[in-house]
Amino acid sequence: MHIPDAFLPLWQSSIYWIVALVFIALALKWAKHELSEDKIPLVAVLAAGIFAIQAFNLPVAMGTSGHLVGGALAASCSAHRMRPSSS
């Protein structure tokens, strides 16, 4: 999000950081156990697509702007492809 300085109170920002760190830890744990070499190109293409989608800024209230949510789209499109193989 692109927001002005001091737009969010410090206590609220701290909560968001804690939530983000939890999800970063979960993502790293998932990558360590589930990400194999054959899945890396798919993840790379999805990351590039997310970057392109999120380049479009949408104006929202009080002079801020938001991005399209490419991460949710990538997660829903790739969920079945990222499951561990049953071999």
N, C-alpha and C positions, 0 to 999 in steps of 0.2 A: 504494500500500500504506500502511496505517496501522500503523506500528510504533513502539515506544517509542524514546526517545533512546538512542543508543549501542548499539542492537540489532545493527546491522551494523558491522563494523570499517571504519575510514576507507579502507583500501586497497581493500576490496570495493566500497564506495560510489563510489570514484573510477572503478573499472572500469565500473560501471553507468552513470555519468554520461557516460563516453566513448562507450559503446555507444548511449546515448540521443541524444547529439549527432550521431553518424553517421546515425542514422535520421531525426532532425529535418532534417538537411541533405538527405538523399535525398527526404524528403517535400516540402521547399521546392522542390527542383529539379524534381520531378514536377509540382507545382502550377504552376510557372512555364511549363512546356512543354505540359502536357496538360489543365489545368483550363480549360474554356471556360465561357462564361456560361450555357449551357444545362445544364451539369452541377452548377452551384452549388446549386440547390434540392435535388437528390438528396443531395449532401454534407451540407447543413444538416439534412435530415431524419434522415440516418444519425447525425449528431452528437447530435441531440436524443434519438434512440433509445438510443444508447450511454450518454448521461448518465442516462437513466431506468433502464436495465438495471443500471448500476453503482451505483445507489443502494442496492441490496440488499447488505448486508454479510454475509459468511459467516465465522463464527468458525473459526480455524485454530489450530495449535499455539502454545503458550507465550504466550497472552494477546493474540495479534494477530488481525487480521481481514483478509479478502480480498474482492475484488469479482468478480462474474461478468465474463467476458472478452468485452465487447461489441465491442471493436476487431477481434478476429479474426472475429467473426460478420459485422460490416459489410464487412470486406475480402472474405470469401468470397461474400457476397450481391451485392456491387457490382462484383466484378472484371470481369465481362464487360461491364458498362455503362460502365465507365471507360476502356475501350480506345479509342484514337484511331479516328475514323471513317476508312474507306478510300475517300475521295473525291478 
